[in-house]
């Protein structure tokens, strides 16, 4: 069974054909997100139309930024990274345009679905997945199934309050929250106070030999662990899967594992801490799998 699949991010739209657990003809083009939600969906339609000229496919799975009602395929909420995206009825638009079944899933949920079926969570029934980048995203699997929450927004781990002393929701709803301290954005902000020439995560880790940079990284890893400690004690998963390019750094993953051994209650210390396996293709694989399991069956 061939499935057309897309992963719509704020920077790029990745696309490909999913068949029997594999992706082929994978392409990527800039989203041009600042042009707005209408432009982004028009671009998605053009991409699908281009594939349809070369491939037969039976359905369309879409992973996207934003909070998504996975039943109706509508964007519940999206921030200003894609203006006018909130309220977009993506599933209806795509099905009306192509006459094929479609499924739309939040990007982190789609990535977790991909890891659950084909990657690091393949043998796990209960796990949580977190991605660290501009912010912190999350997803929950329980009993082998994605847990959406009562309004399809479960797993907003970046919004967990970890520093109440910094909380000021009238100024910023994310003030004092996990992603303000554990995201790569937070790491770069911390390092930049001492090294103005460092502007991204890759540059941070190229300078890990610098004692000042190492101190900032170690402080940031502690923030990651503080949040994970609470989440692990709440959900009691068998596995935590960590994603985002920064988790490719062996130093980060090793330190997270080591510190969790200190902070977790003894009865929780058997938990497996893994990095994602599928990388930036997890969302496409997960969206396709979700379509097959929940829409086409």
C-alpha positions in Angstrom: 0.0 0.0 0.0 1.4 3.4 -1.0 0.7 6.4 1.2 1.6 10.0 0.2 3.0 11.6 3.3 4.1 15.2 4.3 5.7 16.8 7.3 4.9 20.5 7.5 7.3 22.4 9.7 7.9 26.1 10.1 11.1 25.9 8.1 10.5 23.1 5.5 7.9 20.7 4.2 9.3 17.2 3.8 7.4 14.8 1.5 7.6 11.2 0.3 5.9 8.0 -0.5 5.5 5.5 2.3 5.3 1.8 1.5 5.7 -1.2 3.8 7.6 0.6 6.5 9.9 2.5 4.1 10.0 6.0 2.6 10.9 6.7 -1.0 11.3 9.7 -3.3 11.8 12.0 -0.2 12.0 15.7 -1.0 12.1 18.9 0.9 11.2 22.5 0.1 11.0 25.7 2.2 7.7 26.3 3.9 7.8 30.1 3.6 5.7 30.0 6.7 5.5 33.8 7.2 3.3 34.0 4.1 0.6 32.4 6.2 -1.5 29.2 6.6 -3.3 29.6 3.3 0.0 29.7 1.4 1.3 26.7 3.4 -1.7 24.5 2.5 -1.6 25.7 -1.1 2.0 24.6 -1.3 1.1 21.2 0.3 -1.6 20.7 -2.4 0.9 21.5 -5.1 3.4 19.1 -3.7 0.8 16.3 -3.5 -0.3 17.0 -7.1 3.3 16.8 -8.3 3.7 13.4 -6.7 0.4 12.2 -8.1 1.8 12.6 -11.6 4.5 10.0 -10.8 3.0 7.8 -8.1 -0.2 6.0 -7.3 -1.2 6.3 -3.6 -4.2 5.3 -1.6 -4.2 8.0 1.1 -2.5 11.0 2.4 -0.9 11.3 5.9 0.2 14.7 7.1 2.3 15.6 10.1 2.2 19.3 11.0 3.3 21.9 13.5 0.5 23.1 15.8 -2.1 21.5 18.0 -4.3 19.3 15.8 -7.8 17.7 16.3 -6.7 14.3 14.8 -10.4 13.3 14.2 -11.4 16.3 12.1 -7.9 17.2 10.9 -8.3 20.8 11.9 -5.6 23.0 13.5 -6.7 23.9 17.0 -3.9 26.3 17.7 -0.7 27.4 16.0 1.6 30.2 17.1 2.7 33.1 14.9 5.4 31.0 13.2 2.6 30.2 10.7 0.2 33.2 10.7 -3.4 32.3 10.2 -2.9 28.6 10.6 -5.2 28.2 13.5 -8.5 26.9 12.4 -7.3 25.5 9.0 -9.4 22.4 8.1 -6.5 20.6 6.5 -8.1 17.1 6.3 -11.2 18.5 4.5 -9.2 20.6 2.1 -7.0 17.6 1.1 -9.7 15.1 0.9 -11.9 17.4 -1.3 -8.9 18.2 -3.5 -7.8 14.6 -4.1 -10.7 12.4 -3.3 -8.6 10.2 -1.1 -8.7 9.6 2.7 -6.4 11.8 4.7 -5.1 12.0 8.3 -3.6 15.0 10.0 -1.5 14.7 13.2 0.6 17.0 15.4 4.3 16.7 14.4 5.6 15.4 17.7 2.7 12.9 18.0 3.5 11.8 14.4 7.1 11.4 15.2 6.3 9.4 18.3 4.0 7.2 16.2 6.8 6.6 13.7 9.2 5.7 16.5 6.5 3.4 18.1 5.9 1.5 14.9 9.3 1.5 13.2 11.9 2.9 15.6 13.1 3.3 19.2 9.6 2.5 20.7 8.9 -0.5 18.6 8.9 -3.0 21.5 7.4 -0.6 24.0 3.7 -0.2 25.0 4.2 2.7 27.5 6.6 5.4 26.7 6.9 9.2 26.5 8.7 11.0 23.7 10.2 14.5 23.9 11.9 16.6 21.2 14.3 19.4 22.1 14.7 22.3 19.6 13.3 25.8 19.4 10.9 24.6 22.1 10.2 21.3 23.8 7.5 19.0 22.3 6.1 15.8 23.7 3.9 12.8 23.1 2.5 10.0 25.3 2.0 6.3 24.3 0.1 4.1 26.6 -1.0 0.5 26.0 0.7 0.7 22.6 -1.5 3.6 21.5 -1.0 7.4 21.2 -2.8 9.2 24.0 -4.4 12.4 22.5 -5.9 13.9 25.7 -9.5 15.2 26.0 -8.9 18.0 23.5 -6.1 16.4 21.4 -3.4 18.4 23.1 -1.8 15.9 25.5 2.0 16.0 25.8 2.6 19.7 26.0 5.6 19.0 28.2 7.2 22.3 27.3 4.5 24.0 29.3 5.2 22.2 32.6 6.1 24.8 35.2 9.5 24.0 36.6 10.5 27.5 37.9 7.5 29.0 39.6 9.7 31.9 40.9 9.9 33.1 37.2 6.2 32.6 36.5 4.3 35.6 35.0 1.6 34.3 32.7 0.2 37.7 31.9 3.6 38.5 30.3 4.3 35.1 28.8 2.2 32.0 29.2 5.4 29.9 29.0 7.2 31.9 31.7 8.8 29.6 34.2 8.1 26.6 32.0 10.3 23.7 30.9 11.0 24.9 27.4 12.3 28.2 28.7 15.2 26.3 30.3 15.5 22.9 28.5 15.1 23.9 24.8 18.1 24.4 22.5 16.9 28.0 22.3 17.5 28.3 26.1 21.0 26.7 25.8 22.1 29.1 23.1 20.7 32.0 25.0 22.7 31.0 28.1 26.0 30.5 26.2 25.6 33.7 24.2 25.8 35.7 27.4 29.5 34.8 27.5 30.2 34.1 23.8 28.3 36.4 21.5 29.6 34.7 18.4 27.8 31.5 19.3 24.4 31.5 17.6 23.2 27.9 17.4 23.4 24.5 19.0 26.0 23.2 16.6 28.3 26.0 17.4 27.8 25.3 21.2 29.0 21.7 20.9 31.9 22.6 18.7 33.2 24.6 21.7 32.5 22.0 24.4 36.2 22.1 25.3 35.8 25.7 26.5 35.1 25.5 30.3 32.6 28.3 30.2 30.6 26.7 27.4 30.8 23.3 29.2 29.4 24.9 32.4 26.4 26.3 30.5 25.8 22.9 28.8 26.0 21.1 32.1 23.5 23.5 33.7 21.2 23.0 30.7 21.4 19.2 31.0 20.3 19.6 34.6 17.2 21.4 33.5 16.4 18.6 31.0 16.8 16.1 33.8 14.6 18.1 36.3 11.7 18.0 33.9 12.2 14.4 32.9 12.3 13.4 36.6 8.8 14.7 37.2 7.4 13.3 34.0 8.9 9.8 34.7 7.5 9.8 38.2 4.1 10.8 36.8 3.8 8.5 33.9 6.0 5.5 35.0 6.9 4.7 31.4 9.2 1.8 30.5 11.1 4.1 28.1 11.8 7.7 27.4 12.7 8.6 23.8 14.5 11.8 23.2 14.6 13.6 19.9 16.0 16.7 18.2 19.4 17.1 16.6 21.0 18.0 19.9 20.3 14.5 21.2 22.8 13.2 18.6 25.5 14.5 21.0 26.8 11.5 23.0 27.8 13.8 25.9 24.2 15.0 26.3 22.6 11.6 26.3 25.2 10.1 28.6 24.9 12.9 31.1 21.1 12.7 31.1 21.2 9.0 31.8 23.8 9.5 34.6 21.9 12.3 36.3 18.5 10.5 36.1 20.1 7.7 38.1 20.6 10.2 40.9 17.3 12.0 40.7 14.8 9.1 40.2 13.3 7.1 43.0 15.0 3.7 43.1 11.9 1.9 41.9 12.0 4.0 38.7 15.6 3.6 37.8 15.1 0.7 35.4 13.7 3.0 32.8 15.3 3.0 29.3 16.5 6.3 27.9 16.9 6.2 24.1 17.3 8.7 21.3 15.1 8.6 18.3 16.0 6.3 15.5 14.2 7.7 12.5 15.5 11.3 12.7 13.6 13.9 10.7 11.7 11.2 8.8 9.8 10.0 11.9 6.9 12.4 11.3 6.3 11.2 7.8 6.4 7.5 8.8 4.2 8.2 11.8 1.5 10.1 9.8 1.3 7.4 7.2 1.0 4.7 9.9 -1.7 6.7 11.7 -3.7 7.0 8.5 -3.4 3.2 7.8 -4.4 2.2 11.4 -7.1 4.8 12.2 -8.6 6.0 8.9 -8.2 3.3 6.3 -8.9 0.2 8.4 
